[in-house]
């Protein structure tokens, strides 16, 4: 039996961010890349680069980024699961946040 699609709203087609925010580089720029890669940071001339601006406080950087989720089966101690479930709804989201924070901490030390 086919799954019924929701009639209330149509899901938007996802477009990769690199298709929206990057422009192809020219052949000249492509030839310059190895030369720039060999230079140290202090030797690179950034004078023609536009100044960077801090985002305004009302702008949420990464607000609409949603990482791809993958359904997995994982064994977790019963008391750990009970503790997370006892904190209310969205316990899986909180578990993911703790795992992500630990992943970032560990990757800095490697």
HELIX and SHEET records of a PDB file:
HELIX    1   1 UNK A   17  UNK A   21  1                                   5    
HELIX    2   2 UNK A   27  UNK A   38  1                                  12    
HELIX    3   3 UNK A   41  UNK A   43  5                                   3    
HELIX    4   4 UNK A   78  UNK A   86  1                                   9    
HELIX    5   5 UNK A   91  UNK A  109  1                                  19    
END                                                                             
